[in-house]
Amino acid sequence: MFAVLKTGGKQYRVQKNDVIRVERLDGEEGDKIKLDEILMVGEPSKAKIGTPLVKGASVTAEVIAQTRAPKIIVFKKKRRQNYRRKKGHKQQITLLRITDIKAA
């Protein structure tokens, strides 16, 4: 069984025991999180598609770690103007292990 869930403005296709990296969610290591925004759930041959969400469906996940993504460099430059700006950014992420998928 698989599910397509939405969190942090992104969509993820998950199955049981998958490990995913999502934008930061509240919770400590070992906490259980229930994700309710499920767009699709079911088997590959027959799936239940929500309009826009599947009512009663949920995904339970366990927080593995609260960490940060690799640094990205933001570099701005205007040629012939002696204008250069360099900034770095590390996005805070949460590692989740999917423990259970419940259909409606």
C-alpha positions, 0 to 999 in steps of 0.5 A: 500500500502507498500514499501520496501526502502533502507537507511543507508545500511538497508532495511525497509518495510513501510506503511503509518503512520509507524514510523521507526528508521533509521541511521542519515539523515540531517533535523530538526524536522518537515522537510519533507524528500523524499526517492528515493531508493525504491526496491518494491512498491504495494499491498500484492497481486501484487507488483512492484519489481525494478531491482534494484530500481523502477523507479519513486517511492518515499516515503515521510517522516516527521522527528519526532526527531534526537536522539541517540540509546541506548548505546552498550558496546564493550569489548575486552579481551585476556585471561591470557594476562591482556588485557582488553579494554572497549568502549561504542558507541551510534549510531545517529538515526533519527525517521521518520513518513511515510506520503506518498507512490508514485508508479511509 
